[in-house]
């Protein structure tokens, strides 16, 4: 007797290498994200009109808002919100190196020969 419906003799073929299984689609409310970006842009323009003696405050406020906007774009439009934890580990190393490079070069830029000679004349 030939039993073709037996589960022990039938095997499903393995997926070939390089083929990925589609992941479920996550619903993102792009209009809400767009609205958030528009509101944050309006707040950034409004921050330029803040009356303060220190211009650094305006720049820091604008950079903070820009960071939030960049995070929104990365999380929702680039779908990083739905990625695994490994992608964040991969992201941490270049970010740390970037900050290290910036802070390591600040003394050279601010107190270097070119900077001081440029503003003396």
Buried (B, 14 or more C-beta within 10 A) or exposed (E): EEEEEEEEEEEEEEEEEEEEEEEEEEEBEEEEBEEBBEEBEEBBEEBEEEEEEEEEEBEEBBEEBEEBBEEBEEBBEEEBEEEEEEEEEEEEEEEEEEEEEEEEEEEEEEEEEEEEEEEEE
